[in-house]
Amino acid sequence: MTILSGPVRVGTPARQRVGRVGLYLALAAVAALFFVPFLWSLITSVKTLPDSVRFSLWPQHPTLAGYRDALTTFNFGRYALNSAIVATVITACNVVLAGLGGYAFARLRFPGRDALFLLVLASLMIPDQLRLVPVYQMVSSLGLVSTFQGYILIKLIEATNLFFMRQYFLSLPRDLEEAAKLDNAGYFKTFWRVMLPLAGPAIASVVILEFQGIWNEFFWPLLILQDQSKWTLPIGIAQFSFAYQTNWPPLMAASVIAILPVLLLFVLLQRYFVAGATTAAVKA
């Protein structure tokens, strides 16, 4: 029996190298496009105020006065400490609660599980601006306005993190849980001793995304943290913009400094972040 097949064309090594180089150039161009705002902020941060309003790729009189003003004006250190406190506490709460909820939705069977999970997903479609009035009224009725507790209560658990942890737990084999049951381990012990340690990549992803989101958030801190001593970095940085002018060098210097903790966290956890995001994304 004769099997007819068309000619198989295999690209030459030279053509493959050209295609690979073109792909790398395109990716480099996209990366450079996203890097331009940060580069512009970095250059502006070492300019003088008159020089900052001119369009120039390099400052005529480079100076670090913007960084000095940023660190010594508007209680920058206090705002950074406030951001670190709320970002750390909220991230830790999300890791624990999203892990517990994700494990329950992925492994446990209880009445209304699927309907409840659909409600969790539906909450993702409700913007914060639509929930503003009822959420603020509840926080105010509890006497938690102008307190860290009020803001932390709002962000105690994010539906996105719950969904992410559930998807990751679905990708883990059930044989591990069966082995834990043979050792008379209950649900919580199985979760804490077996499943959670295996969810390192997913936890790293939640830590990076949640910490970065809270560190940069402006909307809820502006509404809840009304006491100036409780302000976070985004609110403090906004004070460099005045009624009739914007003090650009300190503003950009403060923005550059504020980026560093998130950048350091991503560098330390990027390997786990990529693994966790890939595993959770491919699991249906």
C-alpha positions, 0 to 999 in steps of 0.5 A: 500500500502506497501512502501519498503525502505532500512535500515536507518543507523544513526551514533552513537553519539560516531562515530559522536564525533570521526568524528568531532574531526578528522575534527577539528584536520585536520582544526587545522593542516591546520591553523598551516601550514599557521601560520608557516611563520608568526611564523618564521618571529616573531621568526627571528625578535627577533634574532641577525644577526648571530643567524638569519642564523642558523636553530633554533626554538628559539633565543639564545640571544633574542633582540629587536634590529631588531624592533629598527632598523626597526623603525629608519632605511630607513624612516619606519614611512614615508613609513608606512604613504604613505601606509596608505594614498594610501590604505585609498584613494583607498579603499574609491574610490573603495567602492563608485565607485564599489557600484555605478557600482554594483548597476547599473549592478544589478538593472538598465536596459540600452542598452548594460548592459550585454555586458558591464558587460562581458567586466568587467569580461573579464578584470579580465583575463588580468594580470598587466604585460600585461597592464604595457606598455600602462598604464605606457605610459598613466600615464607618458603622464599625468605627474603623474609618482612619484605621489600618484595621478598616482598610485591612478588613476590606482587603482581607481576601481577594477573589482573584487569589482564591480563584488562583489557589483553587486552580493550582490545587486542582493541578496537584495529584490526589495520591498525596491526599490519599497517603495522608488519609492513611496516616489518619490526617484530617482535612486541615492537617492534610492541607497544612502539612501536605498541600500548602508546602507543595503550593510554593509557586502559587503562594509566590504568585499571590505574594507578588501580585497582592503585595504589589497591588496593595503597595500601589493602591490609591483608591481605598486608602484615600477613602479609609485612611483619612488620618494623615499619620495613616497615609500610605505612599501613593497618597503621600506621593500625590502631595508633591502635586500642588494647586498651581504647579507640580514639583516634578523632581521630588515626585519622580524621585519618590516614585523611583524609591517606591518601586524598589521594594516591589522590584526586589520582591519580584526578583527574589520570587520570579522563578516561583512566580512563573512556575505558579502562573503557568501551572494555574493558567493551563488547568481548566 
